Every structure is written in structure tokens, then in C-alpha cells.
Amino acid sequence: MSKYDWKAIKAKVDILEVVLKVVPLKRSGNIYKGNCPIHNENSPSFVVYDDGYHCFGCGAHGDAIDFIVAVDGCSKAEAIERLGANDFALTGPEKRIIEDRDRSRAEERKTATAMAARRWDAAQPATEDHPYLDRKMVLPHMARIDGKSLLLPVYDRDGEIMSVQSIDRDGGKLFQWGEYLKDGDGNFVLDHNGKKMRGSGAPTKGGRLNFGICIGRTIVCEGFATGASIYEAVPDRVAVGFSKSGVKDLVRELHGNGQEVVIASDRNALPEMLALGKELGIAVFAPAEPYDDFNDMAVAMYEHDATEDEVSEAIKAILNGPPLLSADIKAKTEAPTPANDETGPVDLWAKPLPPSFPRGAFPMPIEQLAIHRGEQAGCDPSGIAMAAFVACAGALSDTIRLKMRVHEPWFERPLLWGMLIGVPSTNKTAMLKCSTARIKEIDGAMFRQNVRNLADWQEQGGTKGSEPMPALSRLRVEDITMESAQEVCKNSPHGVISIQNELNGFFGAINKHGGDKGGGLDRSFWINAYDGGQYAVNRIGRGGIAGYIIDNLSVGILGGIQPDVIKRIMSGYSDDGIIQRFIPIVLADGTDGDDRPAPDVSSEFDELIQRLNEMRIDRKNQFFMKDYVEFSEDAQQVQYRTSKFHSRLVKSFENVNATLASHFGKFNGFFGRMCITMHCIENINLGNDMPQKISLETAERVETILHKFVLPHSIAFYTGTLGMSEDIERVRAVGGYILAHKLETVTMRTIGRNVSAMKRIDRFEAAKVFEQLEAFGWLEQANKRNDAPSWKVVEGVHHKFAERALSEVERRADVRDIIAETVERIRASNQ
């Protein structure tokens, strides 16, 4: 994990100040233009926005830190040091540009506030039948209607409108935007993506929405629906802060004014709200688990036929009961354990095991193939199931896309990378054969048809004739070199899949250039092949620069690799995220198999692959009004829920295993790609008439596979096959010393003096070891002083690992005896 708080640094740094120190800029509307200092141009194509810069000439793009790195050729750490030293403080004309910019922003915010007030005045009172209110099961209260959206006022501390928040039918929320910006010639100002830019929106900091009047305490919460549910249950005034930071600001303001304040926290904000409550000495409440907020809890009760009185009593019981303590959420906020699901300290010496095959999770054709072919071939059904699922994704056309969010233009396609990890006896080849046989047949037929089409074209004159050369599309590519894949992909807009018995050839091809430019090009190509989309191939030959455009570079990958091989590859691998894009399956040992009759599951699965390959989105389909698939309303909530969980996974593992944390960062994409694949499989009988919306059942099924099957395999691979953490031997050494000496508290000094593995490392490296022991549930920091930090050994460590403590004492005694014996021999030989 980085020692820098990137978000805080970027929030503090004004990029315009940084750039003006290097480049003269002129204002154009709401942006600033000048000559690019990165590629030394003569006509200005370099633009600075509020949050970054972009050069339309060389494509350079980034934030203030990226700019310093690009211009000065320094490291990010050096750039940050310069920013911290205030090397970019401005004086003279440059400072006046900043002051002018700030005045313009203030005027834009003032204009946006006036727009918000006009919208509020023009809006009509909302009715209870609005879809959002109906779904949240709350009354309109002060809400109004603006078009089809709900409109809420955001008031300042004096009760004046400062902004408004609109909520559409699907729950999408948006504060008052600014006006479209124009330059001095009256033309709209465009960003680097060609979209019209708006000025600053209306301010929301310090904004609130109050329910009722203050007759005692004020309950502060985050959102309108939550506030409405609380206000409908209790007589207190309820103040909505609109965001987590807004709640914190509002609580501090009201508490500072001497008002009695309590916090009704969402569960995902509970740690921060408990810390604030402890700081200010105020009570913090949260809904019953597993509900994230009080509205979620109320809706769930209503859906289970609770009456209004019962819902009100349940909310009252919480808000009038004892406040929460930090210990009440400790088990929910600490890092997940890499070794197992038990609570308490993690066994540092345990090897995590992959899960058994989850019956009932995968679609029936895949499950039957995995079970029966696994029994016959004597191989792990988990490997067959995942290989078959990746093959299904590879058979589908890339034109079938899933929109991941209601408003965000984020799409995922049915493309997956699967990696089967096992020794030769696990029979990886058999798994790949049974899951990809039909894909190879389809591709073979395509190849033969290509040969016939090409021969016909040549007979008609070829390049001298009037007909263009036929497109030679394919479904698979087995030559994994970048050049070969490019040639296949340029004629295969629906995407291809690469099937590799041994993936060490794939990683070897990428690593063959080491750290030089060629290796970087290979990596960039494969990352683009995973992400999909247009890709430009440039070649330089005797006639000059030539090349072509691949309209859709899309390559799925499925293959196997041995544990020791992938471990050796990873030890010297450039960590650019390629390995983390694979879904790893750690295979169980193979058996002799059982050569007995079984159902013809292979034919059924092959038929599924064939029909998936023929599926397309049909705009004539009565269910399809768009050219993509989307989540149903309930399924969208599953996507939001899984996204939050994946974020917690990443944060929990950043200090433990950075590579695994990066892999978890790909889980949101895995979820989308698996959902669109599952949707197509489940609706295979409808073909091109499949529904446009993914159902709740499909989303929850994928959630189960991803979290109960893929996630444990990922942990087994990254923490077992590759090693629990980058510093695991040091972590184990410190853990062993704690057990052997029955320590209750530890300091960096004590460990540094007595644990040999910790003696020759610097303070920063030592701190990483202690951070990991905290994440593994062994230590809690007692003293955070930089000069003398100390940690308390968590209660239960010595009890849980009593047997390990005895073995550590014996091992250390044996080591001392060996050392003493060796010293005695040396002395004797010198006499």
C-alpha cells in the first residue's frame, strides 16, 4: 500500500497553479490553453481543466502529480515532495490568473444557485405514486416534481436555497448543475472527449434538509428516504446531510451551536460516524443488520407484511435505545481473513485450501459436464466448470454488452480469462478438451469457409477485381504472439478466444523482451485485448508507415499452468495487472477416473456453445429498445451491493497482499462479464428474443459463484500458491517470537533486536510487517508515536496458538543447541 494519501494530495493541489509555473496559459471559457511542454509544440493544443490536463497533440493526460513527473522526469514520490514543499506557489501575473479563475467559479456557483431556486419555485408538489417514493415506501413530505424527477431543496444554515437534488425514477441522484460554458467567440467549450462543459454547479457544502421542528434532539442522517423513514417513526427533528461528509459537517455545526444531536448512521459509514461520536461525545445509532440504512430496514419489514406501527416501533426501539459502541462493529470492519472464515487471529502457518465444487451454482449443462466428465477423467469438476463457463463467454459475440450502472456509461462484455493451476496429474488437458471441443469445431468450419471464400475472390480477379477481399473471421487463436493475434482480430469483430494447454508460453511471450519497449507493447496489447474496443496497429516498412485499425480487439483466454511455473513467473513479473485479470482455479489432485457409462453431457454442452455463438442482440425484438442488456431494478441493487463488498476487499488486503488486492479490484468487471454470460445461457432457448434486463435471480446466482467459489480460489492462489503476503516469512518470524515469549505487548525496537529476519530492514519495511499482523488480527496499535510505536497482542492469540507456541519454543531451543555445538567445534578446531 502506498504511504501517500493520493486522494488528500490531489484535493489539496491546484493543478492550474502547478501548470502556470511551467507553461504560460490563456483563458478560454472555463479552461486554459497553452503550448504543450511535453512534446514541444508551436501551436497550442494543451488544455487545463479543473481536475487535470490533456494534450490533443500527444495525448498526454493526468493530474498535477502526473504533470510534474512528465515534465521533470522525476518519480511520483519526488513530485509529491515538491508539492509538499510548495514549490509551485505563484506570484505576479500567474497569481492574478488564479484569482480571476476563483472569481469566475464563484460567479458560476452563484448562477447555479439562482437556477436551483427557479427550478424549485416552478416545481409542483410530489404525489405518493412517484416510482422512487413508491419503491422506498415513504411519503413525499416537502418533495416536488420537476419533469419526471423528484426534486428536493438543499438549504443553507440561514434557510435559503443553495441547491436542489433531483432523483429520477430509478434512484439516480444529481445536484444542481452549472450552465454550459462558452468561449470568447460564443462557442461551446468542449472537453477532450468532445463533450460540452458546464460551469461550477451550485454549492452543497453545509447544506441540509430538515424534517419537522426542533423540540429536543436533532437526528442527523444521510439521505432523503432514510430521513423520511425516521421522521415517520419518531417525533424528533430529522436533518439530512445528503452525503457522508455532509453528515459530518452538519453534526459538527449543530453540536457547536449547543444543540442536542445524535447520528442515525448508514452501516457503510459506521466506523467514521462512531469515531465522530466518540470525539464529540454524542450518540450514534444504526439499523438492525443486515440493513445498510433505516429505509432499507423499513422497506424489508413492509415487504414481510409488517404494519406501519410495527415499523415505527422497530425504528423507535433503536433510536431510543442504547447507542452503539465501537466493539459492536469490530467484526464487521476488520479485514477478512485470508486463511479461513473463522473470527479471531489468522493462522499464519496455515495453507488456504480451495473450495469444493458448488453444486447448484452453475447452469445445468455446465454442472452436468463438470460432474460426469470429472468422474470419468478423474479430474476436479471445479476446473471443468470454470473452463466451460469461460468457453461459453468466448463463444458469445462481443456485440452483446451489459450496461453496469443506470447513469454511468460503463459497459462489460462476455469476455473472461481463466487459468487452471495444477500439477500434471490434475489432468488439465482433459478439462480444456471437453470444454472447448465445439469451439474448435466452429472455428475449423469458419477457417475452411474462409479458404473457399478467398479462393472464389482470387478467381474473380483478387486485388485486380472489383470485389473487396472477404473478411476472414475466426473464433479462436492459438498462436499467442501479439502479431499473430492482431492478424486474426482485425477480421473478427465478434471477438476470439485463445485456448492454451500451457499458459507459460503466453507469459513467456510477454516477458521475452524483458523491460524494453517490445515487452511494454505486448503488455499494452493484451490489456487492450481484455478491455475490448478499437485498436490501431502501426507498422514501419520500406514504404514508410503502414497499418490498420482493429475495430474490436477482444481476446478471451483459457489455459492451464503448473504451480511452480506460475510462481517462478510471478517472482520476476512486471506487475501491470495482466495476471490479476485471470480468474484462477486451484485444482485438486487427480484420480484414476472411473471408466463407466455416463449421460451424453458433452453433446448437450456442445449444443449450448453452438447456440451461444449464434446469439445476437436483435433490435427487432420487442424486448429490446436499446443495443445493450441492463440490470433490472432489483438486480441493479445486487451490483451496487457487490461493488461495495469488493471495495472493502481491496482496502482490507492492500497492506497484506497488494497483488491480491489488485485482483479484487477486477471483481466488479468479473461480476458484469459473468452476469451477461449467465443471462445468455439461462435464456438460450429464447435465442435472439432473450429479455433485455438481467433478473434478480441471475445476479444473485453470479454473486454466489463469484463470492463462494471464485473468491476462495483467488485467495488459495494468491496466498497459498504464491504466498500469503510479500513479507510472510518476516510476519511468521515475528508471530513465532510473540508466541514463544508469551508477549502481551511488542515494540519495533524489541522485535528488531531479537528477530533475525527483522534486523537488516529499514523502519518503513518493518512497519509493513506490523501492519500485516494488525490485518491478520494479531496486534492492535497501542501507541502511535512515530518515534516509539507499540502494539498490544490481541486477546486470544496465545490461547488459539498454544500448540504452535510449544513447537516454537522447542524449535528455538534446537537452534540454540545447534549454534552452541557449532561454536564449540570451531573452538576445538582452533586449539
HUJOWO-V941749 format. One record per backbone hydrogen bond with DSSP energy under -0.5 kcal/mol. CO is the residue of the C=O (numbers start at 1). NH is the residue of the N-H. E is the energy in kcal/mol with one decimal. If there is no record, write none. Layout:
# HUJOWO-V941749
((CO;NH;E) (CO;NH;E))
This chain:
# HUJOWO-V941749
((4;6;-1.3) (5;9;-2.4) (6;10;-2.7) (7;11;-1.9) (8;12;-1.6) (9;13;-2.0) (13;15;-0.8) (14;18;-1.6) (15;19;-2.7) (16;20;-2.4) (17;21;-1.0) (19;22;-2.0) (19;23;-3.4) (26;33;-3.0) (28;30;-0.5) (28;31;-1.7) (31;28;-3.2) (32;48;-2.6) (33;26;-2.6) (34;45;-0.6) (34;46;-2.0) (36;40;-0.6) (36;41;-1.0) (45;56;-2.8) (46;34;-1.9) (47;54;-2.4) (48;32;-1.6) (52;49;-3.3) (53;62;-1.7) (54;47;-2.8) (54;56;-0.6) (55;59;-1.6) (60;55;-2.5) (62;53;-2.4) (63;67;-2.1) (64;68;-1.9) (65;69;-2.2) (66;70;-2.5) (67;71;-2.5) (68;72;-2.6) (68;74;-0.5) (69;73;-1.7) (75;79;-2.1) (76;80;-2.5) (77;81;-2.1) (78;82;-2.1) (79;83;-2.1) (80;84;-2.7) (81;85;-1.8) (82;87;-2.2) (83;86;-1.2) (86;89;-1.4) (91;94;-0.8) (91;95;-0.6) (92;96;-1.5) (93;97;-1.6) (94;98;-1.6) (95;99;-2.4) (96;100;-2.5) (97;101;-2.5) (98;102;-2.6) (99;103;-2.1) (100;104;-2.2) (101;105;-2.5) (102;106;-2.1) (103;107;-2.1) (104;108;-2.5) (105;109;-2.7) (106;110;-2.1) (107;111;-2.5) (108;112;-2.5) (109;113;-2.2) (110;114;-1.9) (111;115;-2.2) (112;116;-2.3) (113;117;-2.3) (114;118;-2.1) (115;119;-2.4) (116;120;-2.3) (117;121;-2.4) (118;122;-2.0) (119;123;-1.2) (124;145;-3.4) (127;130;-1.5) (130;134;-2.9) (131;135;-2.3) (132;136;-2.4) (133;137;-1.2) (133;138;-1.5) (140;143;-2.4) (143;126;-2.2) (144;151;-3.2) (145;124;-1.3) (146;148;-0.5) (146;149;-1.9) (149;146;-3.0) (150;167;-2.4) (151;144;-2.5) (152;165;-2.5) (153;155;-0.5) (154;162;-3.0) (154;163;-1.5) (155;208;-1.8) (156;159;-1.8) (160;156;-2.5) (163;154;-2.5) (164;176;-1.2) (165;152;-2.4) (166;174;-2.0) (167;150;-2.9) (168;171;-1.7) (172;168;-2.5) (174;166;-3.0) (176;202;-1.4) (179;199;-3.0) (181;189;-2.3) (183;186;-1.9) (187;183;-2.7) (189;197;-2.9) (191;194;-2.1) (195;191;-2.5) (197;181;-2.9) (199;178;-0.7) (204;207;-2.6) (208;155;-2.7) (209;240;-2.8) (210;212;-0.5) (211;238;-2.0) (213;215;-0.8) (216;260;-0.5) (217;237;-1.1) (218;220;-0.6) (218;262;-2.2) (219;239;-2.7) (220;264;-2.7) (221;241;-2.6) (222;242;-1.7) (223;227;-2.6) (224;228;-2.9) (225;229;-2.3) (226;230;-2.1) (227;231;-2.9) (228;232;-2.2) (230;233;-1.5) (230;234;-2.1) (237;219;-2.9) (238;211;-3.2) (239;221;-2.3) (240;209;-1.3) (243;247;-2.4) (244;248;-1.9) (245;249;-2.4) (246;250;-2.4) (247;251;-2.7) (248;252;-2.1) (249;253;-2.2) (250;254;-2.7) (251;255;-2.6) (252;256;-2.2) (253;257;-1.3) (254;259;-2.1) (255;258;-1.5) (259;261;-0.7) (260;218;-2.5) (262;220;-2.6) (263;265;-0.9) (263;285;-3.1) (265;287;-0.6) (266;269;-1.2) (267;270;-1.2) (269;273;-2.1) (270;274;-2.8) (271;275;-1.8) (272;276;-2.1) (273;277;-2.8) (274;278;-2.5) (275;279;-2.2) (276;280;-2.4) (277;281;-1.7) (277;282;-1.8) (283;263;-2.2) (284;324;-2.8) (285;265;-2.7) (288;291;-1.6) (292;267;-3.1) (293;297;-1.9) (294;298;-2.2) (295;299;-3.0) (296;300;-2.3) (297;301;-1.9) (298;302;-2.5) (299;303;-2.5) (300;304;-0.8) (301;304;-0.7) (301;306;-2.3) (302;305;-1.8) (307;311;-2.3) (308;312;-2.7) (309;313;-2.6) (310;314;-1.9) (311;315;-2.2) (312;316;-2.9) (313;317;-2.5) (314;318;-1.2) (315;319;-2.5) (316;320;-2.6) (318;321;-0.9) (325;328;-1.5) (326;329;-1.6) (327;330;-0.7) (329;332;-0.8) (329;333;-1.5) (330;333;-0.6) (330;334;-1.7) (346;348;-0.9) (347;350;-1.0) (350;352;-0.6) (357;359;-1.1) (358;361;-1.6) (358;362;-0.6) (363;366;-0.6) (363;367;-2.6) (364;368;-2.9) (365;369;-1.7) (366;370;-2.5) (367;371;-2.5) (368;372;-2.3) (369;373;-1.9) (370;374;-1.2) (371;375;-2.1) (372;376;-2.1) (373;377;-2.6) (374;378;-1.4) (374;379;-1.6) (375;594;-1.5) (378;591;-2.7) (380;383;-0.7) (380;384;-1.3) (381;385;-2.7) (382;386;-2.2) (383;387;-2.3) (384;388;-2.8) (385;389;-2.2) (386;390;-2.5) (387;391;-2.1) (388;392;-2.2) (389;393;-2.1) (390;394;-2.3) (391;395;-1.7) (392;396;-1.1) (393;396;-0.5) (397;400;-1.5) (399;401;-0.9) (400;414;-0.7) (401;629;-3.4) (402;404;-0.6) (402;412;-2.3) (403;631;-0.6) (408;405;-0.6) (408;410;-2.4) (409;411;-0.6) (410;404;-3.1) (410;405;-0.5) (412;402;-2.8) (413;415;-2.4) (416;418;-0.5) (416;557;-1.3) (417;583;-3.0) (418;559;-1.6) (419;421;-0.6) (419;585;-2.6) (420;422;-0.6) (420;561;-2.4) (421;587;-2.8) (423;426;-2.2) (424;427;-1.7) (427;431;-1.3) (428;432;-2.3) (429;433;-2.4) (430;434;-2.1) (431;435;-1.3) (432;436;-1.4) (433;437;-1.0) (436;440;-2.1) (437;441;-1.7) (438;442;-2.8) (439;443;-2.5) (440;444;-2.4) (441;445;-2.2) (442;446;-2.2) (443;447;-2.6) (444;448;-2.4) (445;449;-2.2) (446;450;-2.3) (447;451;-2.1) (448;452;-2.0) (449;453;-2.8) (450;454;-2.7) (451;455;-2.2) (452;456;-2.5) (453;457;-2.2) (454;458;-2.2) (455;459;-2.1) (456;460;-1.2) (457;462;-2.5) (458;461;-1.5) (461;464;-2.1) (462;465;-1.3) (471;473;-1.1) (475;497;-2.1) (478;480;-0.9) (481;485;-2.4) (482;486;-2.4) (483;487;-1.7) (484;488;-1.8) (485;489;-2.8) (486;490;-1.8) (488;491;-1.1) (489;492;-1.7) (492;495;-1.8) (494;398;-1.3) (496;556;-2.8) (497;477;-1.6) (497;499;-0.5) (498;500;-0.6) (498;558;-2.5) (500;560;-1.2) (502;505;-1.1) (503;507;-2.3) (504;508;-2.3) (505;509;-2.1) (506;510;-1.6) (507;511;-2.3) (508;512;-1.1) (510;513;-0.6) (511;514;-2.2) (513;516;-2.0) (516;520;-1.6) (517;521;-2.2) (518;522;-2.2) (519;523;-2.1) (520;524;-2.5) (521;525;-2.5) (522;526;-2.3) (523;527;-2.3) (524;528;-2.2) (525;529;-2.1) (526;530;-1.5) (527;531;-2.0) (528;532;-2.5) (529;555;-1.9) (533;553;-3.3) (535;550;-3.5) (536;538;-0.6) (537;548;-1.8) (539;541;-0.6) (539;546;-4.0) (541;544;-1.6) (544;541;-2.9) (546;539;-4.5) (548;537;-2.9) (549;551;-0.8) (550;535;-2.3) (552;554;-0.9) (554;496;-2.3) (556;498;-3.4) (557;418;-2.9) (558;500;-2.9) (559;420;-2.6) (560;503;-3.4) (561;422;-2.0) (562;566;-2.4) (563;567;-2.1) (564;568;-1.9) (565;569;-2.6) (566;570;-2.5) (567;571;-1.4) (568;572;-0.7) (569;572;-1.0) (570;573;-1.1) (573;575;-0.6) (574;576;-2.0) (577;581;-0.6) (578;581;-1.3) (579;582;-1.4) (581;417;-0.5) (582;584;-0.8) (583;419;-2.5) (585;421;-2.9) (585;587;-0.7) (594;596;-2.1) (599;601;-2.6) (600;604;-1.1) (601;605;-2.3) (602;606;-2.8) (603;607;-2.2) (604;608;-1.6) (605;609;-2.2) (606;610;-2.2) (607;611;-2.3) (608;612;-2.4) (609;613;-2.1) (610;614;-0.8) (611;615;-0.6) (612;615;-1.1) (616;618;-0.6) (617;619;-0.7) (618;621;-1.8) (621;624;-1.3) (623;625;-0.8) (629;403;-2.9) (630;694;-2.7) (632;636;-2.5) (633;637;-1.1) (634;638;-1.1) (635;639;-1.9) (636;640;-2.3) (637;641;-2.5) (638;642;-2.9) (639;643;-2.2) (640;644;-1.9) (641;645;-1.9) (642;646;-2.7) (643;647;-1.9) (644;648;-1.9) (645;649;-2.1) (646;650;-2.3) (647;651;-2.3) (648;652;-2.4) (649;653;-1.9) (650;654;-0.9) (653;656;-0.6) (653;657;-2.9) (656;726;-0.6) (657;661;-2.5) (658;662;-2.1) (659;663;-1.9) (660;664;-2.5) (661;665;-1.3) (663;666;-1.9) (664;667;-1.6) (666;670;-2.2) (667;671;-2.7) (668;672;-1.8) (669;673;-2.7) (670;674;-2.8) (671;675;-2.1) (672;676;-2.2) (673;677;-1.5) (674;678;-2.8) (675;679;-2.7) (676;680;-1.8) (677;681;-2.2) (678;682;-2.9) (679;683;-1.3) (681;684;-1.5) (683;686;-1.5) (683;687;-0.8) (684;687;-0.7) (686;689;-2.4) (687;690;-1.2) (688;618;-0.7) (692;630;-2.3) (694;632;-2.3) (695;699;-2.1) (696;700;-2.6) (697;701;-1.9) (698;702;-2.3) (699;703;-2.3) (700;704;-2.0) (701;705;-2.1) (702;706;-3.0) (703;707;-2.5) (704;708;-2.8) (705;709;-1.3) (705;710;-2.6) (706;711;-2.4) (709;713;-1.6) (710;714;-2.6) (711;715;-2.4) (712;716;-2.5) (713;717;-2.2) (714;718;-2.9) (715;719;-2.5) (715;720;-0.6) (716;720;-0.9) (716;721;-1.8) (717;722;-2.4) (719;724;-0.6) (725;728;-1.5) (727;731;-2.6) (728;732;-2.9) (729;733;-2.1) (730;734;-2.4) (731;735;-2.5) (732;736;-2.9) (733;737;-2.0) (734;738;-2.3) (735;739;-2.1) (736;740;-2.7) (737;741;-2.0) (738;743;-1.8) (739;742;-1.0) (744;793;-2.9) (746;791;-2.8) (747;751;-2.2) (748;752;-2.4) (749;753;-1.7) (750;754;-1.4) (751;755;-2.5) (754;756;-0.6) (755;758;-1.9) (756;759;-1.3) (758;761;-0.7) (762;766;-2.2) (763;767;-2.3) (764;768;-1.4) (765;769;-1.2) (766;770;-1.7) (767;771;-2.4) (768;772;-2.0) (769;773;-1.9) (770;774;-1.9) (771;775;-2.2) (772;776;-2.2) (773;778;-2.8) (773;779;-1.1) (774;777;-1.6) (776;346;-2.7) (778;794;-2.8) (780;792;-3.5) (783;790;-1.7) (789;748;-1.0) (790;782;-2.2) (790;783;-1.8) (791;746;-2.5) (792;780;-2.3) (794;797;-1.9) (796;800;-2.6) (797;801;-2.0) (799;802;-1.1) (801;805;-2.2) (802;806;-1.9) (803;807;-2.0) (804;808;-2.2) (805;809;-2.4) (806;810;-2.4) (807;811;-2.6) (808;812;-2.6) (809;813;-2.1) (810;814;-2.4) (811;815;-2.2) (812;816;-2.2) (813;817;-2.3) (814;818;-2.5) (815;819;-2.4) (816;820;-2.7) (817;821;-2.6) (818;822;-2.4) (819;823;-2.6) (820;824;-2.3) (821;825;-2.0) (822;826;-2.1) (823;827;-2.4) (824;828;-2.4) (825;829;-2.3) (826;830;-1.3) (827;831;-0.6) (828;831;-0.8))
